[in-house]
Amino acid sequence: MGFWVGNLSKRRIIENEEKLEKIAIDSNIFRNLNFINYLRINKKKIQVYVPSIVSFELGYYFLTKGITWGDFLKEIQKINGIFLEWDSVVLLEVLKNALNNKVTLPIRHHFRDFMIGTQCENTSLDLISYNKNHFKWLKRISIQTPEEFVLKRIKK
């Protein structure tokens, strides 16, 4: 599957017949250039999905560094990245997840985490993040650091 400049919802993820390993990424993984290079090298084997909030964070970061929108999209393309559509973010589910975890993860600090996690669960995508503690509440998908993800693939 080539780079998709638009967005992808759950139904189109399911319709994707290619046998690529599918993951979602958090914005914090971009601080690990070795992992970004690993994704580039393995882009024919790994399909990377970018949750909606993460696409905003990354786009904003790139623009503040003087990188054009077009160059940002090229960087996402280099890792075989596809932006997830907002239709997989269900507001009531995000709010329920936030309420269920309000003692350990106050929404004022973790709103984006609830949106990312809910979107990943709704699209059945495991999440690669350095903030594993922010996503302990997720039960239907796995949360791994970049290093854990690579190590698991090496052991296969």
N, C-alpha and C positions, 0 to 999 in steps of 0.2 A: 504494500500500500504506500503510495506516495504522500507527500506533504499535503495536508488539507488546510488551506488558508482560512476557511470558515470554521465552523464549530461542529461538534459531534454530540449527539444525544445517545441515550442508552439503546434505543432501537437500532441505530446505525452501528453502534459498537457490537451488538449481538449479530447484526447482519454481516459484519466483517468476517469473511470466510478464511482469511489467511491464518496460519498457525503461529503467529507471533506471540511471544510472551507479552502480556499487557500489564502496565503499571501506571500509576499516577504519581506525580512528583509534587513536593512542597517547594516553596521558593528557596528555603534555606539550603537545599542541596547544591545550589549554584555556587556556594562558597568552596565546594570541593571540585576543583578543576580536573582532577584525575578521574572522578566519577563522570563528569560531563564528557570527557574524552572517551571513557569506557562506553557510554551510551552512543557516542558518535561512531565508534569502531563497530559496535554491535547493532547498529540501526536496522539491519536486515533481519535481526532476530528478536528485537524488543520494540514494541509499540509504546511510545510514551504519551500519556494523556496529561493535559494541563488543566486542573480544576479552574473554574471561572475566577475565583478570587485570586488565585495564584497568577493567572494571566494578567490581571490588573497590577499586582505587586511587581511582577517581572517587567511588564511594559513600562511602568512608572520608573523603576530603577534604571532601565536602559535609557529612557528619554532624559532622565536627570544627568546621565553621564555623557549626554550629547550624541547618543547613538540614535539614528533615525528609526522610524517605525519599520521601514522596509528591511533595514539591517537586523532589527529585533526579530522579525519574522524569519529571516534567513538563519539566524542562530537557533530558533525553535525547529526549523526544518532540518538542521544538521543533526539533531538528536531524534529525528522521526517523530516530532511532536505534533499533537492535535489538540486544539482547544475544546474543552467540554462546553456544551450549551447550558444555559441557565435552566432549561426545562427539567434537568435532573436535580435541581435544588428545590426541595419542597419546603416552603416556609414553615409550615406547622411541624414538620419533622425536625427541622433545625431548632425551633423553639422548644420542642419537647426534649431533645437531647440536651439543650442548654439548661432547662429546668431540672432534669434528672441529675445533672452534675454541677449544680450551682454552688455547692459547698466547696468542692475541690478545684473547680475551674470557673471563676466568676466571669460572666458573659462580657463584662466591660473590658476584660483582658483577652478573652478567648473566643470572641464572636467569630472571627475568621476561621478558627480551628473547627468550630461546630459546622460552619458552612462547608469547609473542605471535607471533613469526615463524613458528613451526611451525603454529599455529592459522590464521594468515593463508594460508600456503601450502596447508594442507589444505582450506581453503574457497575457494581461488583469489581472494582479495581483496587488491588492492594496499593498501599501508599508508602512511598519512600520519603522519609523525613528524619531530621535530627531531633525533632520534638516528640519523641515517642510517648512521653508522659502526658502530653496534651491530647492524646488519642486513645488512652487506655479504655475508654468507654465504648469503643468500637468492638463489636462482637463477630461480625460476619466477614471481615476482611483482616488481613495481616498488616502490621505496621513494622517496617524495617528501616534501619539506617542504610545509607548507600553501601557501607562496608559489609553489612549482613547480607544484603542482596547479592553483591558480587561473590562473596564467600559461598553462599548457597548455590549459585550457578556453577562455580568452579567444582564443587563437590559432586555435581550431577554426573 
